[in-house]
């Protein structure tokens, strides 16, 4: 329902105004630029290592590739906008460019959450059913599950963007970058019905997927605690720790945001933008570092590359 107190305007572009009161804008822009470069480098490096090493073409590494692609998409739809606003002082973005950035920003968020769920299922099966793991979790099944998550994400965001594209707009001013909340607030309609869809997605991610992942790790912790072989126990703990770090880096900002909202804390525009930036960049920045450092095969491959060691032909290698 259009708000009668506002005049509908024809929007060709949006102006990002969420950082006008911020001190040291250049410094923040430089930090975001540095973090974005590290995100692209780390995730692209993991992708190239896994894709070029045939012995790494296994379910767990396919899932890591999927997470890296989601990370790159998630941050690439927000970081360049922030960099252009803070460093280059280019504060305008065209209407359809903003819609496309919003589409892929939320698509990256949705697919990253589902990627973490698939990885938790993979670890659960590997530890609970080690003898049946290779018969249950195959490359084909993992790829099919990944495709289903992307199809679900595209379908959901296709429906969302079709609604937002039909909205009448009363202002060209948006905050931070192009996301659904900013576009809804710039429209002339009652925002509550549109925010309801976003609330459902957040509720599903936190109460549904996060709760499910937490339960799987609780079961795994119980399983690992019962092991008598210290070597196997240490290996499983290291594997689980990597996934827990990745999990917390993604869900912690969301949980903080929900908690602050539930207890009635009113955030300023700058504080809300800061929380959004942390949420969009923390997980993509931490994920490649965690898997490079804590995954033996990737770590060994990295050492070979950076020390210019001669690597045997991939098809002759069975393991590292």
C-alpha positions in Angstrom: 0.0 0.0 0.0 1.4 3.3 -1.1 1.9 6.0 1.6 -0.2 8.9 0.6 2.1 11.4 2.4 4.8 11.0 -0.1 5.2 11.7 -3.8 6.2 8.9 -6.1 9.3 9.7 -8.2 10.9 8.1 -11.2 14.2 6.6 -10.0 17.0 6.2 -12.4 19.7 5.9 -9.8 20.2 5.8 -6.0 22.5 7.9 -3.8 24.3 6.2 -0.9 24.2 8.5 2.1 24.9 6.2 5.0 28.4 7.4 5.7 28.0 11.2 5.6 28.5 11.6 9.3 31.4 9.1 9.5 34.9 10.3 10.4 38.0 8.9 8.7 36.0 7.7 5.7 39.2 7.2 3.6 40.8 5.0 6.3 37.7 2.8 6.5 37.6 2.6 2.7 41.2 1.5 2.7 40.5 -1.2 5.3 37.6 -2.5 3.3 39.7 -2.5 0.1 42.5 -4.4 1.8 40.0 -6.9 3.3 38.3 -7.4 -0.1 41.6 -8.0 -1.9 42.5 -10.6 0.8 39.1 -12.3 0.3 39.5 -12.5 -3.4 43.0 -13.8 -3.1 42.3 -16.3 -0.4 39.2 -17.8 -2.0 40.6 -17.8 -5.5 43.7 -19.5 -4.3 41.7 -22.2 -2.6 39.6 -22.7 -5.7 42.6 -22.9 -8.0 44.4 -25.4 -5.8 41.4 -27.7 -5.5 40.4 -27.4 -9.2 43.9 -28.1 -10.5 44.7 -31.1 -8.1 42.8 -34.1 -9.3 43.4 -36.0 -6.0 41.4 -33.2 -4.2 38.3 -33.8 -6.3 36.5 -35.3 -3.3 33.2 -34.3 -1.6 34.7 -32.3 1.2 36.8 -30.2 -1.3 33.9 -29.7 -3.6 32.0 -28.3 -0.7 34.9 -25.9 0.1 34.8 -24.7 -3.5 31.1 -24.1 -3.3 31.7 -22.1 -0.1 34.5 -20.1 -1.7 32.2 -19.2 -4.7 29.4 -18.1 -2.3 32.0 -16.0 -0.3 33.2 -14.2 -3.4 29.7 -13.4 -4.6 28.5 -12.3 -1.1 31.3 -9.8 -0.6 31.6 -8.7 -4.2 28.1 -7.2 -4.2 28.8 -5.0 -1.2 32.5 -4.3 -0.9 33.0 -2.5 -4.3 30.1 -0.2 -3.5 31.6 0.7 -0.1 35.0 1.2 -1.7 33.6 3.5 -4.4 31.7 5.6 -1.8 34.4 5.8 0.8 37.6 6.1 -1.4 36.4 7.4 -4.8 33.5 9.4 -3.3 31.2 8.0 -6.1 27.9 7.8 -4.3 25.5 7.1 -7.1 24.5 3.7 -8.5 22.1 3.1 -11.3 18.7 1.6 -10.5 19.2 -1.8 -12.3 22.7 -2.1 -11.1 21.5 -1.7 -7.6 18.8 -4.3 -8.1 21.4 -6.8 -9.5 23.8 -6.1 -6.7 21.0 -6.7 -4.2 20.0 -10.0 -6.0 23.5 -11.5 -5.9 24.3 -10.1 -2.4 21.4 -12.0 -0.8 21.9 -15.0 -3.1 25.5 -15.2 -1.8 24.2 -15.0 1.8 21.6 -17.7 1.3 23.9 -20.1 -0.6 26.7 -19.6 2.0 24.3 -20.5 4.8 23.2 -23.6 2.9 26.8 -24.5 2.0 27.7 -24.5 5.8 24.7 -26.8 6.4 26.0 -29.2 3.7 29.4 -29.2 5.2 28.1 -30.0 8.6 26.1 -32.9 7.2 29.3 -34.1 5.4 31.3 -34.0 8.7 28.5 -35.7 10.6 28.4 -38.6 8.2 32.2 -38.9 8.0 32.6 -39.1 11.8 29.4 -41.1 12.7 29.5 -43.5 9.8 33.2 -43.6 8.7 32.9 -47.1 7.0 29.9 -46.1 4.9 31.0 -42.5 4.2 32.3 -43.1 0.7 29.2 -45.0 -0.3 26.8 -42.4 1.1 28.7 -39.2 0.1 29.7 -39.3 -3.5 30.9 -36.5 -5.8 27.7 -36.8 -7.9 25.4 -36.5 -4.9 27.3 -33.6 -3.4 27.2 -31.7 -6.8 23.4 -32.4 -7.1 22.8 -31.1 -3.5 24.9 -28.0 -4.3 22.8 -27.4 -7.5 19.6 -27.7 -5.5 20.8 -25.1 -3.0 21.6 -22.7 -5.8 18.3 -23.3 -7.6 16.5 -22.7 -4.3 18.5 -19.4 -3.8 17.8 -18.2 -7.4 14.1 -19.0 -7.1 13.7 -17.2 -3.8 15.7 -14.1 -4.9 13.9 -14.1 -8.3 10.6 -13.8 -6.4 12.0 -11.1 -4.1 13.4 -9.0 -6.9 10.2 -9.2 -8.9 8.4 -7.6 -5.9 11.0 -4.9 -5.3 11.2 -4.0 -9.0 7.5 -3.2 -9.0 7.7 -0.9 -5.9 7.0 2.9 -6.2 9.9 4.9 -4.8 9.7 8.2 -2.8 13.4 8.9 -2.4 16.7 8.0 -4.1 18.6 7.9 -0.8 19.8 4.6 0.5 22.3 3.6 3.2 25.5 1.5 3.1 24.9 -0.4 -0.1 22.2 -2.1 -2.2 20.3 -4.6 -0.1 16.6 -5.3 0.2 16.1 -3.4 3.5 17.5 -0.2 1.9 15.3 -0.4 -1.2 12.2 -1.2 0.9 12.8 1.8 3.1 13.3 4.0 0.0 9.9 3.0 -1.3 6.5 4.6 -0.7 4.9 1.4 0.7 4.3 0.1 4.2 7.6 -1.8 4.8 6.3 -4.3 7.3 4.9 -6.9 4.8 8.1 -6.8 2.8 10.3 -7.1 5.9 8.3 -10.2 6.9 9.9 -12.2 4.1 13.4 -11.2 5.2 12.4 -12.0 8.8 11.3 -15.5 7.7 14.6 -16.1 5.9 16.6 -14.9 9.0 14.4 -17.1 11.2 15.0 -20.1 9.1 18.8 -19.5 9.0 19.2 -19.0 12.7 16.5 -21.2 14.2 16.5 -23.7 11.5 19.9 -24.2 9.9 22.0 -22.9 12.7 20.1 -25.0 15.3 20.5 -28.1 13.0 24.2 -27.5 12.6 24.6 -27.0 16.3 22.9 -30.3 17.0 25.1 -32.1 14.6 28.2 -30.8 16.3 26.8 -31.7 19.7 26.4 -35.3 18.5 29.9 -35.2 17.0 31.4 -33.9 20.3 29.8 -36.8 22.1 31.1 -39.2 19.6 34.6 -37.8 19.7 34.6 -37.9 23.5 33.9 -41.6 23.5 37.0 -42.4 21.3 39.8 -44.2 23.0 42.4 -43.7 20.2 44.0 -40.3 20.9 45.3 -40.0 17.4 41.9 -40.4 15.8 40.4 -38.1 18.5 42.9 -35.4 17.7 42.3 -35.6 14.0 38.5 -35.4 14.4 38.8 -32.5 16.8 40.9 -30.6 14.4 38.4 -31.2 11.6 35.5 -30.1 13.7 37.3 -27.0 15.0 37.9 -25.7 11.5 34.2 -26.0 10.7 33.1 -24.4 14.0 35.4 -21.4 13.4 33.8 -21.0 9.9 30.3 -21.4 11.4 30.8 -18.8 14.1 32.3 -16.3 11.7 29.1 -16.4 9.6 26.4 -16.7 12.3 27.9 -14.6 15.1 27.1 -11.2 13.5 23.6 -12.4 12.7 23.1 -13.6 16.2 24.4 -10.2 17.6 22.0 -8.3 15.4 19.0 -10.4 16.4 19.9 -10.2 20.1 20.3 -6.4 20.0 16.9 -6.1 18.2 15.2 -8.4 20.7 16.4 -6.6 23.8 15.3 -3.2 22.3 18.7 -1.6 21.5 18.3 1.2 19.0 21.4 1.5 16.8 22.5 4.6 15.0 22.8 4.5 11.2 26.6 4.3 11.5 26.3 1.4 14.0 23.9 -0.5 11.7 26.2 0.0 8.7 29.2 -1.2 10.8 27.3 -4.4 11.8 26.3 -5.0 8.1 29.9 -4.6 7.0 31.2 -7.0 9.6 28.5 -9.5 8.7 29.4 -9.3 5.0 33.2 -9.5 5.3 34.1 -11.5 8.4 33.1 -15.0 7.1 34.5 -14.6 3.5 37.8 -13.3 5.1 38.2 -16.1 7.6 37.0 -19.1 5.6 39.9 -19.4 3.1 42.5 -18.8 5.9 40.9 -21.5 8.0 40.9 -24.1 5.3 44.3 -23.2 4.0 45.9 -23.5 7.5 43.9 -26.3 9.0 43.4 -28.6 6.0 46.5 -30.8 5.5 46.1 -31.4 1.8 45.6 -27.7 0.9 48.3 -26.6 3.3 50.8 -29.0 1.7 49.8 -27.9 -1.7 50.3 -24.2 -0.7 53.8 -25.0 0.6 54.7 -26.7 -2.7 53.5 -23.7 -4.6 55.1 -20.9 -2.6 58.4 -22.7 -2.1 58.5 -23.5 -5.9 58.8 -27.2 -5.3 58.5 -29.4 -8.2 55.1 -31.1 -8.0 54.6 -34.5 -9.5 52.0 -34.8 -12.3 48.6 -34.8 -10.7 47.4 -38.0 -12.3 50.3 -39.9 -10.8 49.6 -38.8 -7.2 47.2 -40.7 -5.0 47.7 -38.7 -1.8 49.8 -36.0 -0.2 
